[in-house]
Amino acid sequence: MALGFYFNMKRCTGCRACQVACQDRNDLPVGLAARKVTSYVAGTYPAAMPYHYSAGCNHCESPACVEVCPTGACQKADDGTVFRDGEACIGCGSCVAACPYGHPMLDEEAKISIRCDSCKAFRDHGEHPVCVDACQYRALDFGDLDELRSKYGDGLVAELPCAPDGGTEPNVLVNPKDAALQSDFKDWIM
């Protein structure tokens, strides 16, 4: 069993409620987030197509962050998700540099890395990660990847041009917009 996130890009409006809920739950300062929504545009006028990508930790099968962490602060839980042991983290930034997806962030003031742990404390009590519950458009879900594939159907991908193969076997499923499959994308500031 592999646990991970499902993201329906076709439903996401880029409202960032998932990002704000994550920041609030983790009491993070502005600018740091364990889940981040990035907006892109593919193509050019008059056929430009915007899309949004909500990304947290991919809870990879072979997480680069765990491999390089000098103190063992980055770990894989028994359920396969990746987390940070706050007591062991020294804020060196090794995990930040190693992640091909840019998900851990370094809180330089607190001297720790910030990362998504898929709200393990909530999940242990039968609740969803806060980002999933915060999404009013139900673009996010979390669970067993086989069950998510069965629930959401065909056409799901784990990698996109904006989140290319990092060699870590990401445990994420995305229902992409057609624009997100194009390689001619750029950041879009809304």
C-alpha angles and dihedrals in degrees: 000000000000121000123209149132129285117207124189103203090185090066099042116104095182093248091143095219088136091054094047092047090052092048090049095047091050095039091233126171120247110283096033122091136159087208119040132185115213124187124216139178126211126197128011137272127322090022099038113142121197125205139170130224121204109198136177128156112325091214088224125207089231104027113197090204092061092047095055102036106118096202101039091247091132107067143160114242123223088261091057098252120128122239142166124242101222093203093056099041113106096180095243093145096229091129091049092053094044100050109096089202099053095235108135111068128197119239097205094186095053092035095229138106118250116219143159114257091178087251091285093179090057093043090052086062095048096263131125125248108274093245090060093051093043095057106098091190093053092235093143134062135162133206147083107349094223090053091046091051090051093046098046103034137214131344097051118144135192096204136043135179088260089050105031129186108293095181092247102104098240117219096220132111121205129190095207132207112235089248091059090061092060119095095211096081132131136185113280119208109207 
